[in-house]
Amino acid sequence: MSLDADAIVDRRRLRRKLVLWRTLALVAAVAVIAAIYMAVGGTSLIGEQRSHIARVNVGGVIRSDRQRLEMLDRIARSGAKAVIVTIDSPGGTVVGAESLYDGIRRLAEKKPVVTVVNGLAASGGYVVAMSGERIFASRNSIVGSIGVIFQNPNVTELLKTVGVTVEDIKSSPLKAQPNPYSPTPPEARKAIEALVLDSYDWFRNLVRERRALDDAQLNLAADGRVFTANQARPLKLVDEIGDERVAKLWLEKNKGVTQGLRIRTWSAGSLGSEFRWLETAGELARGMGLPSIGALLSSDALTQAAVRAQLDGLLALWHPSLAD
């Protein structure tokens, strides 16, 4: 009996030791993973509270993005000493650009924020560029396209060729206008034009306020065209020619940001929050049944993409095929 009792005690001691060592191994593994994640610039809960410069990437078509707005709120509560918003976007929906602009402006009340144009900040992308205190851009970056567009395909003539007629029964003449199955009547066109002009007035006034332009300067800058950053600087659409490195030096010199602080990239983990143009194009092409990325990037296919992606009706979006 004593031998059996001793064996039971030994087993219990061994089991306790195994549990202890397994627990220690798990804690060590978690610590190693956390250290690696922070070393590569991840924004873990611990890393968020360390002093750093936050980088927020805005790439691709801009849409309403709740996750990204929540991320901006987290940055405001973090240990970030400043924020650099890097932009490579042709714009997107008016509402998406407006909400992102407002989110960054709320963040700017807590942290110094500057924006850097990496290639393109047009239409809604330029709305986002104005959210920072200072706009930096590489010499040949494209900025501008200050305007709003509403597009609606009309397939009336196509339906005639195949002998198809679409009949409507609706409550009032302007319901469901414009209609792709019939020509747009003058009163519907006038109503849509009023929407476009109302949003355009908002865009123009934002440019006037944020860039401190008089009427003559505003009329020249806001006629819908795009500019290189070199052309845009005399128009006051860009403050300084330079990249992220120049922006960081400006923050150190003018905002008291400690020299040598690491830049950490924050990610909302949502499509369009990073510079993933080809991946995004591929996903859109597959989702819309387009044959290839090359087809998606063609002008006709891009127009289809905007329609099929069901962006809101008013777009602040630049592309050569959409700028007519």
BELTA-V765659 format. One line per field, one symbol per residue. ss: DSSP state (h for helix, s for strand, l for the rest). A space follows every 10 residues. Layout:
BEGIN
ss = ???
END
This chain:
BEGIN
ss = lhhhhhhhhh hhhhhhhhhh hhhhhhhhhh hhhhhhhhhl llllhhhhll lsssssssss sslllhhhhh hhhhhhhlls ssssssssss ssshhhhhhh hhhhhhhhll lsssssssss sslhhhhhhl llllssslll lsssllllsl lllllhhhhh hhllllllll llllllllll lllllhhhhh hhhhhhhhhh hhhhhhhhhh hlllhhhhhh hllllssshh hhhhllllls sllhhhhhhh hhhhllllll llssssllll llllllhhhh hhhhhhhhll llhhhhhlhh hhhhhhhhll llllsssllh hhll
END
